[in-house]
C-alpha cells in the first residue's frame, strides 16, 4: 500500500489545511471558538482520515476512513461558503478555496471507489 504522504489527494488536503490556518488568522476574535475552530478541525480531519485510513488492515476499513474524509471536505466547502457570505473571506479568496475543496472531494471519491473495488 502506498504511503499516505505520496497520495496526491493527501498532499492537496494538507496544503488546504495550511491555507485554512493562514486565512482564519484574520477572522474576528469572537469566532475563535466558533467558525475558526470548526473550519480548522474539519480541514485537519480530511488529511488526518486519509492518513489514518491508509494504515488500516482491510480495504473496507480504509474506505470507511476515506468516506469520513469526504464528509469533512464537504463540511469545509460549506464553511468556506459561510465565511464568504458572512464577509470573513472575500469572494476572490473564498471561491478558489471552494473549488479546491470540490476537487479534493472528487479525488477522495475516486480513491474510495478504487479501494472498494479492490475488496
N, C-alpha and C positions, 0 to 999 in steps of 0.2 A: 504494500500500500504506500502511496505517495505521502511524503512528509507534508503536513498542512501548510508550512511556510512556502512550499513550492506551488501550491494551488493559486491560480490567478484570482479566483473569487476571494480567497482569504487575503491576498495582497491588496485587492481593491477595498475589501471591507476594513482592513487595518488602516489604510490610507484615509478612508472615510471617518473612522474613529478619531484620527488625529485632526482632521478638518473640523469635526464636530467640537472637539475641545477648543480649537482656536476660535471658532465662530461664537461659541456660547460664552466666552470670556466677556463679551460685550453685552450680554443680556442683562436686564435690570437685576439688581441685587435681590429684590424681593422674589425673583424666580429661582434663586439658588437652590432651594429645596423643592421646587416645583418643576417647571418646564426644563430648566438647565439640567437638573439631576436626571430627570426621566429620559431626556434625549441622549445624554451621555451613557446612561445604563443600557438603553435599547441598542445604541450603536455598538457598544462594547459587547453586548450579548451576541451579536451577529458573528463577529470574529471568534469569540470565545466558544460558541457552539460548534463552529466549523472545526476548530482545533480539538475540542473535547471529543466530538464525534469521530474524528479521524483515528482515534486510539481505541475505539470500541472493537470488540472481537467479532461482531457479526454485522453483516450489511444492513439488516433491519434496524439494528441499534444506531448505526451510522446515519441511516436515512431519517430516523426519528430526530436526531440532533440537527440534521440539515433542515428538517421541517420546522423545528423551533427557530432556527436562524431565519427561515423565510418569514415567520410571523414577526420576528423582531425587526427585520428590514422594512416590512410593511408599516410597522409602528413608527420607525424612523421617518419613512416617507410622509406619513400623516403629521408627525411633529414638525417637520420642515414646513409643510403647508400651513400649519397653525402658527408657527413662528413668523412666517411671511405675512399671514393675514393679521396678526397682532402688531406688525410693524417692527418686530425684533430683527428680522432679516429682510433686506431689500430684495425685491423680485429678481434682480440681476444676480444676486448671490444665491437665493433660495432655489431658483428654477434649475440651475445646473446640478445642485445637490439633490433635488428631487429626481432629476433624470438619472443621476448616478445610482441612487437608491433603487430605481426601477430596473436599471441594468444589472445590478447585483442580484436583485430578485430573480431576474430571468436566468442568470448564471447559476444561482442556487437551485432553481427548479430543474435545470438541465442536469446538474450534478446529481441531485437527488434521484431523478428519473434513471440515470445511468447506474447508480448504486443499487436501486431497487431491482433493476433488470438483471443485475449480476447475482441475484439471490439463488 
